[in-house]
């Protein structure tokens, strides 16, 4: 019985790592949303005063906006790393135990969903940070 548990833990280790990397990627991509999408949406909705209050309460938002290339670069590197790990683990076998196999499939699904959410976040942030300012200028 201990051998089966060790086999399950060994088989799930890369999947758990991928879930962690996908979560970090989502966190990095949310930084792009905070630096670029949030201010643009607030100003376009007429909430400039609320944005000024938010920047006063959280002055780190200004740093994120000033260093948006670094924020986006970090997010894209994390997204690429996460994609490489997910691609590498896509064909790893799931354990034979039904409960462990279910957990394995759930981890794969959760990692993929988080990766796509991170990609959507980075794409939305890039649209607001780099594309729309050039179109509207």
C-alpha positions, 0 to 999 in steps of 0.5 A: 500500500505504501508503494502505491502512495509513493507512486501516486505522489511521484506521478502527481509531483509534476502536476502539482508543480505545474499548478503552482507555476500556473498560479504564479503566472496568473498572479503575474498577469494580474499585475498587468491588469492592475497597472494598466487596465484598472486606471484606464477603465476607471478614467473612462467610466468617469471615476478619475477622483476614485482613481486618485484616491486609490493611488493615494492609498496604494502608491505602488500602483504608480510604480507598476504603471511607470515600469509596465515593460518590466511588469509585462516582461515578467508576466510573459516569461512566467507565461512561457515557463508555465506553457513549457511545463504544461506542454511537457507534462501533458502526456504524463501518465495518471496513476491507476488508482481511480481516486488518484487518477481523478485528482490527476485529471483535476490538476491538469484541468486546473492548471490549463484553466489558470494558464488560459486565464493568465493569457487573457489577463496579459492580452487585456493588459497589453491591449490597454497598455500598448495598443489603445494608447497608440490608436487613440493618440 
